[in-house]
Amino acid sequence: MDTPLSTIAVVGLGTMGTGIAEVLALAGREVIGIDISEAAALGAVASLEASTARAVGRGRITEEERAAALARFRTADTLQAAADAELVIEVVPESYEIKQQVFRELDAVVSPTAILATGTNALSVTRLAAESQRPERVLGLHFFNPAPAMKLVEVVSSVLTAPPAVEAVTALARELGKEPVAVGDRPGFVADGLLFGYLNQAAAMYEANYASREDIDAAMRLGCGLPMGPLALLDLIGIDTARTVLEAMYAESHDRLHAPAPVLGQLSGAGLTGRKAGRGFYTYDAPGGQDVVPDALTPAAGAEAGAEAGAGRAVASVGVAGSGTMASGIAEVFAKAGYGVVLAARSQEKADLAKGRIAKSLERSVSKGRLSAEARDETLARITAAGSLDAFAEVDLAVEAVAEDLEIKQQLFASLDKVCRPGAVLATTTSSLPVVAIARATARPEDVIGMHFFNPAPAMKLVEVVRTVLTADDVHATVRAVCAKIRKHPVDCGDRAGFIVNALLFPYLNNAIKMVEQHYASLDDIDAAMKLGGGYPMGPFELLDVVGLDVSLAIEKVLHREFRDPGLAPAPLLEHLVAAGCLGRKTGRGFREYARR
């Protein structure tokens, strides 16, 4: 059954429908845009004229190509206009009632060979197909916003969909310059199925007053390299839309991670649905605007830079305990910022090796033109390698970066308590252990705080600043000020498993593994979906193999133990791979195999 798909109707000319129509028209298709609203139709025409004019101005298309694309696009206010279409893509509101009405009317209009595609990202394609007289010709075609820019298209088959229909729209997606990913019918499909659980947890974290909206968003941008923070993304998507997707996901999964956070319902009920309303988690310059403006929750001027002048303790010298990659990176960061640094390891040999690692790192920076030879020499001169913690006797700030083991850290802090002078700030870089349990190993828990750097420390801008219920105010102020001096972005969070980044990141990674366990999608398709549809720098399985499956499993176990949510239980596949010694890149095999160096 040969389906050329040269004439395509798009039903619903909102932002997504208009974007899809633009992609199709520029790709040489005859496009019929259908909307009952005259204003929406006029808006679509204006949008297409403006966007193609910008494309000409940027040299992406010629004026002739623009004129041809505009000539291929026409609008109508009735579904009768779709009679000659070989493919109809509906992008009407996420409502079974509305979509089913559209499909029933299309059944009476289009030819028997026409393909009917739904753009839903939340509703069952199978249920919509079952209402059609031609269920074998119904499938999902899920573009991502903005459709002209985003490469991912999820092609969704139901148990009723005929393979030729899937093949035809998959070929079309490729001709449009998109990356089609084949997925089955479940709410959220792949990208949104993983994305919305993460967004929901971020909303719940904010609702619990665990961290500010700015700190949650900054943590995920800077700690994971995401293009937007989760709360800003919810505002962009539409809080009401996100809640609808989550409701559909929860109806199928009954997983508490998908139960919409109450704050989403409260904001939606108040009409505060995000950018389109001018206010959601943030306040915008106007409805539909994208510029955030200050409101009652905006941090006071200067708060981001660190502590108020005089509020903290003076820090001139820093001790870093450890000899691994993280310890070396942290020592390099402090030395570059002008601090005198004592780098202490369990032996002088290990300390010297750690300093040698820093020397190589600085040399690479010189070779790339990022650092002068003089600055390299000055930085190295500020670092003293020591084989014992006794060298920390006069430091103002001691930072621990040893193995992620509570007993080891408690022993080290007991030693720091005896060695470090009164008034010195003691910081742990733990990513998963309770800071207060480490603090209680000392006689001065008020001096102890978490400073969670991210690897590689010289490159990553984020530091999670973790206060316990015992941490003194001036210790917190000191660390905020130090972060500003070493040019890191501090985010405040409480002493809770995973802090901000890991608490949001690892449930998402765990859910990706569960998708593979359930044979819903392949590793490659899931990784592609999250990179192309979510803007993630790495897919979940790429990231898991880089982090280390053993490290990932340990963090998953900590989160599950702390929050006792069944949805956080580590995926069995992750446990099996760790038990088999398949730990990721470091062992040459994890979710994928790697060439040994």
Secondary structure as the mmCIF struct_conf table of DSSP 4:
data_model
#
loop_
_struct_conf.conf_type_id
_struct_conf.id
_struct_conf.beg_label_comp_id
_struct_conf.beg_label_asym_id
_struct_conf.beg_label_seq_id
_struct_conf.end_label_comp_id
_struct_conf.end_label_asym_id
_struct_conf.end_label_seq_id
STRN STRN1 THR A 7 VAL A 11
BEND BEND1 GLY A 14 GLY A 14
HELX_RH_AL_P HELX_RH_AL_P1 THR A 15 LEU A 26
TURN_TY1_P TURN_TY1_P1 ALA A 27 GLY A 28
STRN STRN2 GLU A 30 ILE A 34
BEND BEND2 ILE A 36 ILE A 36
HELX_RH_AL_P HELX_RH_AL_P2 GLU A 38 GLY A 57
TURN_TY1_P TURN_TY1_P2 ARG A 58 GLY A 59
BEND BEND3 ARG A 60 ILE A 61
HELX_RH_AL_P HELX_RH_AL_P3 GLU A 63 ALA A 71
TURN_TY1_P TURN_TY1_P3 ARG A 72 ARG A 72
STRN STRN3 PHE A 73 ALA A 76
BEND BEND4 ASP A 77 THR A 78
HELX_RH_3T_P HELX_RH_3T_P1 LEU A 79 ALA A 82
TURN_TY1_P TURN_TY1_P4 ALA A 83 ASP A 84
BEND BEND5 GLU A 86 GLU A 86
STRN STRN4 LEU A 87 GLU A 90
BEND BEND6 GLU A 94 GLU A 94
HELX_RH_AL_P HELX_RH_AL_P4 TYR A 96 ASP A 107
TURN_TY1_P TURN_TY1_P5 ALA A 108 VAL A 109
BEND BEND7 VAL A 110 VAL A 110
TURN_TY1_P TURN_TY1_P6 PRO A 112 THR A 113
STRN STRN5 ILE A 115 THR A 118
BEND BEND8 ASN A 121 LEU A 123
HELX_RH_AL_P HELX_RH_AL_P5 VAL A 125 ALA A 130
TURN_TY1_P TURN_TY1_P7 GLU A 131 GLU A 131
BEND BEND9 SER A 132 GLN A 133
HELX_RH_3T_P HELX_RH_3T_P2 PRO A 135 ARG A 137
STRN STRN6 VAL A 138 PHE A 143
BEND BEND10 ASN A 145 PRO A 146
TURN_TY1_P TURN_TY1_P8 ALA A 147 ALA A 149
STRN STRN7 LEU A 152 VAL A 156
TURN_TY1_P TURN_TY1_P9 VAL A 159 LEU A 160
HELX_RH_AL_P HELX_RH_AL_P6 PRO A 163 GLU A 175
TURN_TY1_P TURN_TY1_P10 LEU A 176 GLY A 177
STRN STRN8 GLU A 179 VAL A 183
BEND BEND11 ASP A 185 ARG A 186
TURN_TY1_P TURN_TY1_P11 PRO A 187 VAL A 190
HELX_RH_AL_P HELX_RH_AL_P7 ALA A 191 GLU A 207
TURN_TY1_P TURN_TY1_P12 ALA A 208 ASN A 209
BEND BEND12 TYR A 210 ALA A 211
HELX_RH_AL_P HELX_RH_AL_P8 ARG A 213 CYS A 224
BEND BEND13 PRO A 227 MET A 228
HELX_RH_AL_P HELX_RH_AL_P9 PRO A 230 ILE A 237
HELX_RH_AL_P HELX_RH_AL_P10 ILE A 239 SER A 253
HELX_RH_3T_P HELX_RH_3T_P3 ARG A 256 HIS A 258
BEND BEND14 ALA A 259 ALA A 259
HELX_LH_PP_P HELX_LH_PP_P1 PRO A 260 ALA A 261
HELX_RH_AL_P HELX_RH_AL_P11 PRO A 262 GLY A 269
TURN_TY1_P TURN_TY1_P13 ALA A 270 GLY A 271
STRN STRN9 GLY A 274 GLY A 274
HELX_RH_3T_P HELX_RH_3T_P4 ARG A 275 ALA A 277
TURN_TY1_P TURN_TY1_P14 GLY A 278 GLY A 278
STRN STRN10 ARG A 279 ARG A 279
BEND BEND15 GLY A 280 TYR A 282
STRN STRN11 THR A 283 TYR A 284
BEND BEND16 ASP A 285 ALA A 286
TURN_TY1_P TURN_TY1_P15 PRO A 287 GLY A 288
STRN STRN12 VAL A 292 VAL A 293
TURN_TY1_P TURN_TY1_P16 ALA A 296 LEU A 297
BEND BEND17 THR A 298 THR A 298
HELX_LH_PP_P HELX_LH_PP_P2 PRO A 299 ALA A 300
TURN_TY1_P TURN_TY1_P17 ALA A 301 GLY A 302
HELX_RH_3T_P HELX_RH_3T_P5 ALA A 303 ALA A 305
BEND BEND18 ALA A 307 ALA A 307
HELX_LH_PP_P HELX_LH_PP_P3 GLU A 308 GLU A 308
TURN_TY1_P TURN_TY1_P18 ALA A 309 GLY A 310
BEND BEND19 ALA A 311 GLY A 312
STRN STRN13 SER A 317 ALA A 321
BEND BEND20 GLY A 324 GLY A 324
HELX_RH_AL_P HELX_RH_AL_P12 THR A 325 LYS A 336
TURN_TY1_P TURN_TY1_P19 ALA A 337 GLY A 338
STRN STRN14 GLY A 340 ALA A 344
BEND BEND21 ARG A 346 SER A 347
HELX_RH_AL_P HELX_RH_AL_P13 GLN A 348 SER A 367
TURN_TY1_P TURN_TY1_P20 LYS A 368 GLY A 369
BEND BEND22 ARG A 370 LEU A 371
HELX_RH_AL_P HELX_RH_AL_P14 ALA A 373 ALA A 381
TURN_TY1_P TURN_TY1_P21 ARG A 382 ARG A 382
STRN STRN15 ILE A 383 ALA A 386
BEND BEND23 GLY A 387 SER A 388
HELX_RH_3T_P HELX_RH_3T_P6 LEU A 389 PHE A 392
TURN_TY1_P TURN_TY1_P22 ALA A 393 GLU A 394
BEND BEND24 ASP A 396 ASP A 396
STRN STRN16 LEU A 397 GLU A 400
BEND BEND25 GLU A 404 GLU A 404
HELX_RH_AL_P HELX_RH_AL_P15 LEU A 406 VAL A 419
BEND BEND26 CYS A 420 CYS A 420
HELX_LH_PP_P HELX_LH_PP_P4 ARG A 421 ARG A 421
TURN_TY1_P TURN_TY1_P23 PRO A 422 GLY A 423
STRN STRN17 VAL A 425 THR A 428
BEND BEND27 SER A 431 LEU A 433
HELX_RH_AL_P HELX_RH_AL_P16 VAL A 435 ALA A 439
TURN_TY1_P TURN_TY1_P24 ARG A 440 ALA A 441
BEND BEND28 THR A 442 ALA A 443
HELX_RH_3T_P HELX_RH_3T_P7 PRO A 445 ASP A 447
STRN STRN18 VAL A 448 PHE A 453
BEND BEND29 ASN A 455 PRO A 456
TURN_TY1_P TURN_TY1_P25 ALA A 457 ALA A 459
STRN STRN19 LEU A 462 ARG A 467
TURN_TY1_P TURN_TY1_P26 VAL A 469 LEU A 470
HELX_RH_AL_P HELX_RH_AL_P17 ASP A 473 LYS A 485
TURN_TY1_P TURN_TY1_P27 ILE A 486 ARG A 487
STRN STRN20 HIS A 489 GLY A 494
BEND BEND30 ASP A 495 ASP A 495
TURN_TY1_P TURN_TY1_P28 ALA A 497 ILE A 500
HELX_RH_AL_P HELX_RH_AL_P18 VAL A 501 GLU A 517
TURN_TY1_P TURN_TY1_P29 GLN A 518 HIS A 519
BEND BEND31 TYR A 520 ALA A 521
HELX_RH_AL_P HELX_RH_AL_P19 LEU A 523 GLY A 534
BEND BEND32 PRO A 537 MET A 538
HELX_RH_AL_P HELX_RH_AL_P20 PRO A 540 VAL A 547
HELX_RH_AL_P HELX_RH_AL_P21 LEU A 549 PHE A 563
HELX_RH_3T_P HELX_RH_3T_P8 PRO A 566 LEU A 568
BEND BEND33 ALA A 569 ALA A 569
HELX_LH_PP_P HELX_LH_PP_P5 PRO A 570 ALA A 571
HELX_RH_AL_P HELX_RH_AL_P22 PRO A 572 ALA A 579
TURN_TY1_P TURN_TY1_P30 ALA A 580 GLY A 581
STRN STRN21 GLY A 584 GLY A 584
HELX_RH_3T_P HELX_RH_3T_P9 ARG A 585 THR A 587
TURN_TY1_P TURN_TY1_P31 GLY A 588 GLY A 588
STRN STRN22 ARG A 589 ARG A 589
BEND BEND34 GLY A 590 ARG A 592
STRN STRN23 GLU A 593 GLU A 593
#
